[in-house]
Amino acid sequence: MDGAKVTPGRTAGLYAGAAVLRLAICTLLPQLPDLLTGRVEISTPVTSFKRLQEGLFLYNHNVSPYDGGVYHQAPLFLPLFSLLPDFSSLPIFTYLLYIAADLLSARALWRIVDSGEAGSSALFTSPRREKRWSGFTIAALFLFNPFTVATCLGRSTSVFTTCAILHAIAKAVSGAPFGAMVALSFASYLSMYPLLLLPPLVLLSYDRQRPERATKSALKFAATCVFVVAGVLAVLFQMSYLVTGSWEFLPSTYGVQLTLSDLTPNVGLWWYFFVEMFDSFRSFFLAVFWLHLASYVGGLTIRIRRQPLVVLTLLLGIFGIFKPYPSISDTSLFLALVPLYRHVFPLMRYTFVIAAVILYATFLGPAFYHLWIYAGSGNANFFYAITLVWGLGQSLLVCDLMFAVLRDEWEVERPEMVGKEIRQI
């Protein structure tokens, strides 16, 4: 635990420093945000700010934003951004919106840390729980993480998904299951994949219920949560229909993720595989890839039932590797939650290797993409090879964190094995 007391002044200084850093970069280096917006590591077909601007232009000229197959994002982004002044003349208001989303995400993360759920859940208490960092430290790590800053400057709409996911978890650990389900519904509406977080989030909300309003029956509680999520999503879809005047946003927004119809390169593993795929096998392997992604939810939720926050963290790391259109925003969200488990860091085995692999891929990724696209001295294999290394680094981190958490549980069940070496067979 950090020794320094966190005063309101320090808190305000942290948020102000994060906001000033982003505004200073935008002001002093005005070309950098546009450069980052075009980077495949930051922008994907379903989060790109450039595609959002294209959809906004069509929307403001009374043309369906989904005509042309460029815009693949949620319809409610359109009225939101149409309220802002034109980005080309007054970009400051757009920057302030993204900065506000980052600050709200940091505040939600802080609340998650202060709940103490990472070290002491309803069904498990770690003997190492006192070794933890404060909410101030973890919020600072998130706000000044280069991946977080780059995503904000690149104006990827994944910023809003991150904000919604963190608020869903924060509401759950605060004993507000209704707010958690509403926040998760917004995240699922924006990006679809957060819907897979529903089972562990329901368990977390159930465990953290307030005694005066607790529901005894787990089945009844789960059914209520599912009903709330379905109801909120139905309302959001109906609002989207009113905005666009048709239901074509469903195949354009969510269908493109299910079918991977846009094969723009990204840091994920799907695009190159399906570029090389014969059409006759495409449907089969799409089903296999989605089944693989969804299969982690049930297994982790059952195996680590006593620590649902751990399940949420691990799933976010897995989604950052295996979802159809990942970006560094997904990695920054996972890395924001990893420091919550400071108490099990001594049990992790490959921290140096993980850090080296992730840094290696971070620096060489842009270089390999440049060699392929701009220099013409490489091909798609160059970039895909480095994305495999990137995925390897994240996979090692997910596996090592899971090992440390399970080892911590095991040592509580078998105290005589504390400190002894074990081997995985």
C-alpha positions as CSV (number, residue, x, y, z in Angstrom):
1,M,0.0,0.0,0.0
2,D,1.3,3.5,-0.8
3,G,2.4,5.4,2.2
4,A,1.6,8.9,1.0
5,K,-1.9,10.2,1.9
6,V,-4.0,10.9,-1.2
7,T,-5.4,14.4,-0.7
8,P,-8.0,16.2,-2.9
9,G,-5.1,18.3,-4.2
10,R,-3.1,15.3,-5.3
11,T,-6.2,13.9,-7.0
12,A,-6.9,17.1,-8.8
13,G,-3.3,17.3,-9.8
14,L,-3.3,13.8,-11.3
15,Y,-6.4,14.5,-13.4
16,A,-5.2,18.0,-14.4
17,G,-1.7,16.6,-15.3
18,A,-3.3,13.9,-17.5
19,A,-5.5,16.4,-19.3
20,V,-2.7,19.0,-19.7
21,L,-0.4,16.3,-21.2
22,R,-3.0,15.4,-23.8
23,L,-3.9,19.0,-24.7
24,A,-0.2,20.0,-24.8
25,I,0.6,17.2,-27.3
26,C,-2.4,18.2,-29.4
27,T,-1.3,21.8,-29.4
28,L,2.5,21.5,-29.7
29,L,2.4,18.6,-32.2
30,P,-0.8,19.2,-34.2
31,Q,0.2,16.6,-36.8
32,L,0.6,13.8,-34.3
33,P,-3.1,13.1,-33.6
34,D,-3.9,12.8,-37.4
35,L,-0.9,10.5,-37.7
36,L,-2.1,8.3,-34.8
37,T,-5.6,8.2,-36.2
38,G,-4.4,6.4,-39.3
39,R,-2.3,3.9,-37.4
40,V,-3.6,0.3,-37.6
41,E,-2.4,-0.4,-34.1
42,I,-4.9,2.3,-32.8
43,S,-7.7,2.5,-35.3
44,T,-9.7,-0.5,-36.6
45,P,-12.6,-0.6,-39.0
46,V,-15.0,-0.6,-36.0
47,T,-13.3,2.2,-33.9
48,S,-11.7,4.5,-36.5
49,F,-12.3,8.2,-36.1
50,K,-11.8,8.8,-39.8
51,R,-14.6,6.4,-40.5
52,L,-16.7,8.1,-37.9
53,Q,-16.1,11.4,-39.7
54,E,-17.2,9.8,-42.9
55,G,-20.4,8.5,-41.4
56,L,-21.0,11.9,-39.7
57,F,-20.7,13.7,-43.1
58,L,-23.3,11.4,-44.6
59,Y,-25.6,11.7,-41.6
60,N,-25.4,15.5,-41.7
61,H,-26.3,15.4,-45.4
62,N,-29.4,13.2,-44.9
63,V,-27.7,10.1,-46.4
64,S,-27.6,6.8,-44.7
65,P,-24.2,6.7,-42.9
66,Y,-23.9,3.0,-43.7
67,D,-24.0,3.5,-47.5
68,G,-20.7,2.6,-49.0
69,G,-19.6,0.1,-46.3
70,V,-17.2,2.5,-44.6
71,Y,-18.9,3.3,-41.3
72,H,-19.2,0.3,-38.9
73,Q,-19.9,2.0,-35.6
74,A,-22.9,2.5,-33.3
75,P,-25.5,4.9,-34.7
76,L,-25.8,6.9,-31.5
77,F,-22.2,8.3,-32.0
78,L,-23.6,10.3,-34.9
79,P,-26.0,12.6,-33.0
80,L,-23.4,12.9,-30.2
81,F,-20.6,14.1,-32.5
82,S,-23.0,16.2,-34.6
83,L,-23.6,18.3,-31.5
84,L,-19.9,19.2,-31.4
85,P,-18.4,22.0,-33.5
86,D,-16.8,21.0,-36.8
87,F,-13.6,19.1,-36.0
88,S,-11.6,20.8,-38.8
89,S,-12.3,24.3,-37.4
90,L,-12.6,23.7,-33.6
91,P,-11.0,20.4,-32.7
92,I,-10.6,21.3,-29.1
93,F,-14.1,20.2,-28.2
94,T,-13.6,16.8,-29.6
95,Y,-10.3,16.5,-27.7
96,L,-12.0,17.5,-24.5
97,L,-14.7,14.8,-25.0
98,Y,-12.0,12.1,-25.3
99,I,-10.0,13.5,-22.4
100,A,-13.2,13.5,-20.3
101,A,-13.8,9.8,-21.2
102,D,-10.2,8.9,-20.1
103,L,-10.6,10.8,-16.8
104,L,-14.0,9.1,-16.1
105,S,-12.3,5.7,-16.8
106,A,-9.5,6.5,-14.3
107,R,-12.1,7.5,-11.7
108,A,-14.0,4.2,-12.2
109,L,-10.7,2.3,-12.0
110,W,-9.9,4.1,-8.7
111,R,-13.2,3.0,-7.2
112,I,-12.5,-0.6,-8.2
113,V,-9.1,-0.4,-6.4
114,D,-10.6,1.1,-3.3
115,S,-13.2,-1.6,-3.0
116,G,-10.4,-4.1,-2.2
117,E,-12.2,-6.8,-4.3
118,A,-8.9,-7.9,-6.0
119,G,-7.4,-9.1,-2.7
120,S,-10.5,-10.0,-0.7
121,S,-13.7,-11.2,-2.4
122,A,-16.9,-12.6,-0.9
123,L,-15.6,-16.2,-1.1
124,F,-11.8,-15.8,-1.0
125,T,-9.4,-13.7,1.0
126,S,-5.7,-13.6,0.0
127,P,-3.2,-13.7,2.8
128,R,-1.1,-11.3,0.7
129,R,-3.9,-8.8,0.3
130,E,-2.1,-6.0,2.2
131,K,0.6,-5.8,-0.5
132,R,-1.3,-3.5,-2.9
133,W,-1.0,-0.2,-4.6
134,S,-3.4,2.7,-4.0
135,G,-6.1,3.9,-6.3
136,F,-4.0,7.0,-7.0
137,T,-1.0,5.0,-8.2
138,I,-3.1,2.6,-10.4
139,A,-5.1,5.5,-11.9
140,A,-1.9,7.3,-12.7
141,L,-0.5,4.2,-14.4
142,F,-3.6,4.1,-16.5
143,L,-3.7,7.8,-17.4
144,F,0.0,8.0,-18.3
145,N,0.3,4.6,-20.0
146,P,1.5,5.4,-23.6
147,F,-1.1,3.1,-25.0
148,T,-3.9,5.0,-23.2
149,V,-2.5,8.4,-24.3
150,A,-2.0,7.2,-27.9
151,T,-5.6,5.9,-28.1
152,C,-6.9,9.2,-26.8
153,L,-4.9,11.2,-29.2
154,G,-5.9,8.9,-32.1
155,R,-9.5,9.5,-31.1
156,S,-10.5,5.8,-31.3
157,T,-14.0,5.3,-30.2
158,S,-12.8,2.3,-28.1
159,V,-12.2,4.9,-25.5
160,F,-15.9,5.0,-24.8
161,T,-16.1,1.2,-24.6
162,T,-13.3,1.2,-22.1
163,C,-15.1,3.8,-20.0
164,A,-18.3,1.8,-20.0
165,I,-16.6,-1.5,-19.1
166,L,-14.7,0.1,-16.1
167,H,-17.9,1.8,-14.9
168,A,-19.8,-1.6,-15.1
169,I,-17.1,-3.2,-12.9
170,A,-17.0,-0.2,-10.5
171,K,-20.8,-0.3,-10.1
172,A,-20.7,-4.0,-9.5
173,V,-18.1,-3.8,-6.7
174,S,-20.1,-0.8,-5.2
175,G,-23.2,-2.9,-4.8
176,A,-25.2,-1.4,-7.6
177,P,-26.0,-4.3,-9.9
178,F,-28.6,-2.3,-11.9
179,G,-26.0,0.4,-12.8
180,A,-23.5,-2.4,-13.6
181,M,-25.9,-4.0,-16.1
182,V,-26.8,-0.7,-17.7
183,A,-23.1,0.2,-18.2
184,L,-22.4,-3.2,-19.6
185,S,-25.3,-2.8,-22.0
186,F,-23.8,0.5,-23.3
187,A,-20.4,-1.2,-23.7
188,S,-22.0,-4.1,-25.6
189,Y,-24.0,-1.7,-27.7
190,L,-20.8,0.1,-28.7
191,S,-18.5,-2.9,-29.3
192,M,-20.6,-6.1,-29.0
193,Y,-17.8,-8.3,-27.4
194,P,-18.3,-6.9,-23.8
195,L,-21.6,-9.0,-23.8
196,L,-19.4,-12.0,-23.1
197,L,-18.4,-10.4,-19.8
198,L,-22.0,-10.8,-18.5
199,P,-21.6,-14.1,-16.6
200,P,-18.6,-13.0,-14.4
201,L,-20.1,-9.6,-14.0
202,V,-23.4,-11.1,-12.7
203,L,-21.5,-13.2,-10.2
204,L,-19.5,-10.1,-9.1
205,S,-22.7,-8.1,-8.6
206,Y,-24.3,-11.0,-6.8
207,D,-21.3,-11.3,-4.4
208,R,-21.2,-7.6,-3.7
209,Q,-24.9,-7.0,-3.1
210,R,-25.8,-4.6,-0.3
211,P,-27.3,-6.6,2.7
212,E,-30.5,-4.5,2.9
213,R,-31.4,-5.2,-0.8
214,A,-29.8,-8.6,-1.3
215,T,-31.5,-11.2,-3.4
216,K,-31.0,-14.7,-1.9
217,S,-31.7,-16.7,-5.1
218,A,-28.8,-16.6,-7.4
219,L,-31.0,-17.8,-10.3
220,K,-33.5,-15.0,-9.8
221,F,-30.7,-12.5,-9.5
222,A,-29.1,-13.7,-12.8
223,A,-32.4,-13.6,-14.6
224,T,-33.0,-10.1,-13.5
225,C,-29.6,-9.0,-14.7
226,V,-30.1,-10.6,-18.1
227,F,-33.5,-9.0,-18.3
228,V,-32.0,-5.5,-17.5
229,V,-29.3,-6.0,-20.2
230,A,-31.8,-7.1,-22.8
231,G,-34.1,-4.2,-22.0
232,V,-31.4,-1.6,-22.2
233,L,-30.1,-3.0,-25.4
234,A,-33.6,-3.0,-26.8
235,V,-34.0,0.6,-26.0
236,L,-30.6,1.5,-27.5
237,F,-31.5,-0.4,-30.7
238,Q,-34.8,1.4,-30.9
239,M,-33.1,4.8,-30.5
240,S,-30.6,3.7,-33.2
241,Y,-33.5,2.9,-35.5
242,L,-35.0,6.4,-34.9
243,V,-31.7,8.0,-35.7
244,T,-31.0,6.1,-38.9
245,G,-34.6,5.3,-40.0
246,S,-33.8,1.6,-40.7
247,W,-32.3,-1.5,-39.3
248,E,-29.4,-1.6,-41.6
249,F,-27.1,-0.6,-38.8
250,L,-27.3,-4.1,-37.4
251,P,-25.5,-5.9,-40.2
252,S,-23.2,-2.9,-40.7
253,T,-22.2,-2.6,-37.1
254,Y,-22.4,-6.0,-35.6
255,G,-22.5,-8.2,-38.7
256,V,-19.1,-6.9,-39.8
257,Q,-17.6,-8.3,-36.6
258,L,-19.4,-11.6,-36.8
259,T,-18.5,-12.2,-40.5
260,L,-15.2,-10.2,-40.6
261,S,-16.2,-8.7,-43.9
262,D,-13.6,-5.9,-43.6
263,L,-10.1,-7.4,-43.7
264,T,-8.2,-4.2,-42.9
265,P,-4.9,-5.2,-41.2
266,N,-4.8,-4.8,-37.4
267,V,-2.8,-6.2,-34.4
268,G,-5.1,-9.2,-34.2
269,L,-4.8,-12.7,-35.5
270,W,-7.9,-13.0,-37.7
271,W,-7.3,-10.7,-40.7
272,Y,-4.4,-12.5,-42.3
273,F,-5.9,-15.9,-41.6
274,F,-9.1,-15.0,-43.5
275,V,-7.2,-13.2,-46.3
276,E,-5.7,-16.5,-47.1
277,M,-8.9,-18.5,-46.5
278,F,-10.8,-20.2,-49.3
279,D,-14.4,-19.0,-49.4
280,S,-15.7,-22.5,-49.1
281,F,-14.1,-22.8,-45.6
282,R,-14.8,-19.3,-44.4
283,S,-18.1,-19.9,-42.6
284,F,-16.7,-22.9,-40.8
285,F,-13.6,-21.1,-39.5
286,L,-15.6,-18.1,-38.5
287,A,-17.6,-20.3,-36.3
288,V,-14.5,-22.0,-34.9
289,F,-12.8,-18.6,-34.1
290,W,-15.9,-17.2,-32.4
291,L,-16.4,-20.5,-30.5
292,H,-12.8,-20.3,-29.4
293,L,-13.3,-16.8,-28.1
294,A,-16.5,-17.5,-26.3
295,S,-15.2,-20.8,-24.8
296,Y,-13.0,-19.0,-22.3
297,V,-16.0,-17.4,-20.6
298,G,-17.6,-20.5,-19.1
299,G,-14.4,-22.3,-18.1
300,L,-12.8,-19.3,-16.3
301,T,-16.1,-18.3,-14.7
302,I,-16.5,-21.8,-13.2
303,R,-12.9,-22.5,-12.3
304,I,-12.2,-19.1,-10.6
305,R,-15.8,-18.7,-9.2
306,R,-14.4,-17.3,-5.9
307,Q,-12.8,-14.3,-7.6
308,P,-15.0,-13.0,-10.4
309,L,-13.0,-9.8,-10.8
310,V,-10.0,-12.0,-11.7
311,V,-12.2,-13.6,-14.4
312,L,-13.1,-10.2,-15.8
313,T,-9.5,-9.2,-15.9
314,L,-8.4,-12.4,-17.7
315,L,-11.2,-12.2,-20.2
316,L,-10.3,-8.7,-21.1
317,G,-6.8,-9.8,-21.7
318,I,-8.0,-12.7,-23.8
319,F,-10.3,-10.4,-25.8
320,G,-7.4,-8.1,-26.5
321,I,-5.7,-11.1,-28.2
322,F,-8.4,-13.1,-29.9
323,K,-11.3,-10.7,-30.8
324,P,-11.8,-9.9,-34.5
325,Y,-10.6,-6.3,-34.4
326,P,-8.3,-5.7,-31.4
327,S,-6.1,-2.6,-30.9
328,I,-3.8,-1.2,-28.3
329,S,-6.8,0.2,-26.5
330,D,-7.8,-3.3,-25.5
331,T,-4.3,-3.9,-24.2
332,S,-4.3,-0.7,-22.2
333,L,-7.6,-1.7,-20.5
334,F,-6.1,-5.1,-19.5
335,L,-2.9,-3.5,-18.3
336,A,-4.9,-1.1,-16.2
337,L,-6.5,-3.9,-14.3
338,V,-3.3,-6.1,-13.9
339,P,-1.8,-3.8,-11.1
340,L,-4.8,-4.6,-8.9
341,Y,-3.1,-7.9,-8.3
342,R,0.1,-6.5,-6.9
343,H,-0.2,-9.0,-4.1
344,V,0.4,-12.0,-6.4
345,F,3.2,-10.4,-8.5
346,P,5.9,-12.4,-6.5
347,L,4.2,-15.6,-7.7
348,M,4.5,-14.7,-11.3
349,R,7.4,-16.4,-13.1
350,Y,8.0,-14.7,-16.5
351,T,7.7,-11.0,-15.8
352,F,11.0,-10.1,-17.6
353,V,10.2,-12.3,-20.6
354,I,6.7,-10.8,-20.8
355,A,8.0,-7.2,-20.6
356,A,10.7,-7.9,-23.2
357,V,8.3,-9.5,-25.7
358,I,5.7,-6.7,-25.4
359,L,8.3,-4.0,-25.7
360,Y,9.9,-5.8,-28.7
361,A,6.6,-6.0,-30.5
362,T,5.7,-2.4,-29.6
363,F,8.8,-0.9,-31.2
364,L,9.1,-3.3,-34.1
365,G,5.4,-3.4,-35.1
366,P,5.3,0.1,-36.7
367,A,8.6,-0.6,-38.4
368,F,7.4,-3.8,-40.0
369,Y,4.2,-2.1,-41.1
370,H,6.2,0.7,-42.7
371,L,8.4,-1.9,-44.5
372,W,5.3,-3.6,-45.9
373,I,3.1,-0.6,-46.8
374,Y,5.5,2.3,-47.5
375,A,9.0,1.0,-48.2
376,G,7.8,-1.9,-50.2
377,S,10.7,-4.0,-49.0
378,G,8.5,-6.5,-47.1
379,N,5.2,-8.1,-47.4
380,A,2.2,-8.9,-45.2
381,N,4.1,-11.7,-43.5
382,F,6.4,-9.1,-41.9
383,F,3.6,-7.4,-40.1
384,Y,1.6,-10.5,-39.3
385,A,4.8,-12.1,-37.8
386,I,5.1,-9.2,-35.3
387,T,1.4,-9.3,-34.4
388,L,2.0,-12.9,-33.5
389,V,4.8,-11.8,-31.2
390,W,2.5,-9.2,-29.8
391,G,-0.2,-11.8,-29.1
392,L,2.4,-14.1,-27.6
393,G,3.4,-11.4,-25.1
394,Q,-0.2,-10.8,-24.0
395,S,-0.9,-14.5,-23.8
396,L,2.1,-15.0,-21.5
397,L,0.9,-12.2,-19.3
398,V,-2.6,-13.7,-19.1
399,C,-1.3,-17.2,-18.4
400,D,1.2,-16.0,-15.8
401,L,-1.4,-13.9,-14.0
402,M,-3.8,-16.8,-13.9
403,F,-1.0,-19.1,-12.6
404,A,-0.2,-16.6,-9.8
405,V,-3.9,-16.2,-8.8
406,L,-4.5,-20.0,-8.7
407,R,-1.2,-20.5,-6.8
408,D,-2.4,-18.0,-4.3
409,E,-5.7,-19.9,-3.8
410,W,-3.9,-23.3,-3.7
411,E,-1.6,-22.1,-0.9
412,V,-4.6,-21.1,1.2
413,E,-6.0,-24.6,0.7
414,R,-2.7,-26.2,1.4
415,P,-0.6,-24.0,3.7
416,E,2.1,-26.6,4.0
417,M,3.0,-25.9,0.3
418,V,3.7,-22.2,0.8
419,G,7.0,-21.2,-0.8
420,K,7.6,-24.6,-2.3
421,E,8.4,-25.2,-5.9
422,I,5.8,-26.8,-8.1
423,R,5.8,-28.1,-11.6
424,Q,3.0,-28.0,-14.2
425,I,2.5,-31.3,-15.9
